[in-house]
Amino acid sequence: MNNQQTLDPINTGIYPEPTMEEPEFDELQEWVYDSLCEATDGCTVEPDGVCPHGHPSWLLHFGLI
């Protein structure tokens, strides 16, 4: 596993590699308080969500939630 892949604890697999640039710290802070977050492929998801394409939110990707 390379450092761009994160584990999917529910399905015991690996999430797809991010297709978007990593967000800035300020964006991550905003998402903690918002009810929506960006997934690693640019889709909009809940902060603890995964998009229909299988990409986790950036907060999940970084292990912040």
Sine and cosine of phi, psi and omega as CSV:
sin_phi,cos_phi,sin_psi,cos_psi,sin_omega,cos_omega
0.00,0.00,0.79,-0.62,0.05,-1.00
-1.00,0.05,0.13,-0.99,-0.10,-1.00
-0.97,0.26,-0.01,1.00,0.07,-1.00
-1.00,-0.06,-0.18,0.98,-0.03,-1.00
-0.99,-0.15,0.60,-0.80,0.07,-1.00
-0.84,-0.54,0.49,-0.87,-0.01,-1.00
-0.98,0.21,0.59,-0.81,0.09,-1.00
-0.98,-0.18,0.99,-0.14,-0.11,-0.99
-0.92,0.40,-0.41,0.91,-0.03,-1.00
-0.98,0.21,-0.73,0.68,-0.04,-1.00
-0.99,-0.12,0.06,1.00,0.00,-1.00
0.79,0.62,0.56,0.83,0.06,-1.00
-0.88,-0.48,-0.36,-0.93,0.02,-1.00
-0.85,-0.52,0.71,-0.70,0.07,-1.00
-0.92,0.39,0.45,-0.89,0.08,-1.00
-0.89,0.46,0.43,-0.90,0.06,-1.00
-0.91,0.41,0.58,-0.81,0.03,-1.00
-0.86,0.52,0.59,-0.81,0.06,-1.00
-0.93,-0.36,-0.04,1.00,0.02,-1.00
-0.91,-0.41,0.35,-0.94,0.09,-1.00
-0.92,0.39,0.52,-0.85,0.04,-1.00
-0.89,0.47,0.65,-0.76,0.00,-1.00
-0.96,0.28,0.35,-0.94,0.09,-1.00
-0.96,0.29,0.36,-0.93,-0.01,-1.00
-0.84,0.54,-0.63,0.77,-0.01,-1.00
-0.87,0.50,-0.63,0.77,0.03,-1.00
-0.90,0.43,-0.68,0.73,0.03,-1.00
-0.86,0.51,-0.68,0.74,0.02,-1.00
-0.87,0.50,-0.70,0.72,0.01,-1.00
-0.88,0.48,-0.68,0.73,-0.05,-1.00
-0.91,0.42,-0.47,0.88,0.04,-1.00
-0.87,0.49,-0.59,0.81,-0.05,-1.00
-1.00,-0.08,-0.31,0.95,0.02,-1.00
-1.00,0.08,0.24,-0.97,0.06,-1.00
-1.00,-0.08,-0.01,1.00,0.04,-1.00
-0.78,-0.62,0.47,-0.88,-0.06,-1.00
-0.57,-0.82,0.30,-0.95,0.06,-1.00
-1.00,-0.07,0.67,-0.75,0.11,-0.99
-1.00,0.10,0.19,-0.98,-0.06,-1.00
-0.93,0.36,-0.07,1.00,0.09,-1.00
-0.92,-0.40,0.10,0.99,0.05,-1.00
0.99,-0.14,-0.17,0.98,0.06,-1.00
-0.92,0.39,0.38,-0.92,0.08,-1.00
-1.00,-0.09,0.79,-0.61,-0.03,-1.00
-0.65,-0.76,0.15,-0.99,0.15,-0.99
-0.94,0.34,0.40,-0.91,-0.04,-1.00
-0.81,0.59,-0.52,0.85,0.03,-1.00
-0.97,-0.26,0.36,0.93,-0.13,-0.99
-0.98,-0.19,0.14,-0.99,0.06,-1.00
-0.78,-0.63,0.68,-0.73,-0.03,-1.00
-0.97,0.22,0.18,-0.98,0.00,-1.00
-0.87,0.49,-0.32,0.95,0.00,-1.00
-1.00,-0.01,0.01,1.00,0.05,-1.00
1.00,-0.03,0.10,1.00,0.00,-1.00
-1.00,0.02,0.73,-0.69,0.02,-1.00
-0.98,0.18,0.28,-0.96,0.14,-0.99
-0.90,0.44,0.37,-0.93,0.04,-1.00
-0.89,0.46,-0.54,0.84,0.01,-1.00
-0.90,0.43,-0.63,0.78,0.09,-1.00
-0.93,0.37,-0.68,0.73,-0.03,-1.00
-0.83,0.56,-0.67,0.74,-0.02,-1.00
-1.00,0.05,-0.02,1.00,0.03,-1.00
0.96,0.27,0.41,0.91,-0.02,-1.00
-0.99,0.13,-0.35,0.94,0.09,-1.00
-0.62,-0.78,0.00,0.00,0.00,0.00
